[in-house]
Amino acid sequence: MIRQAIAAARQQNLVFTDDTAACEMIGQPVRLVPGATPNPKVTVPGDLPLIEALLKAS
């Protein structure tokens, strides 16, 4: 589904920031699913200290 959404969004020359945004742009419903562990996203250098702390703790 994600590959289809990205291909469709690109074909329509839509700009998206991640796979969820691509899915939403083509009308695919998305939802948040709570998890027991952190699932951080590294987007900017300022995100790295959190990732480093999580890695040290594991």
Buried (B, 14 or more C-beta within 10 A) or exposed (E): EEEEBBEBBEEEEEEBEEBBBBBBBBEBEEEEEEEEEEEEEEEEEEEEEEEEEEEEEE
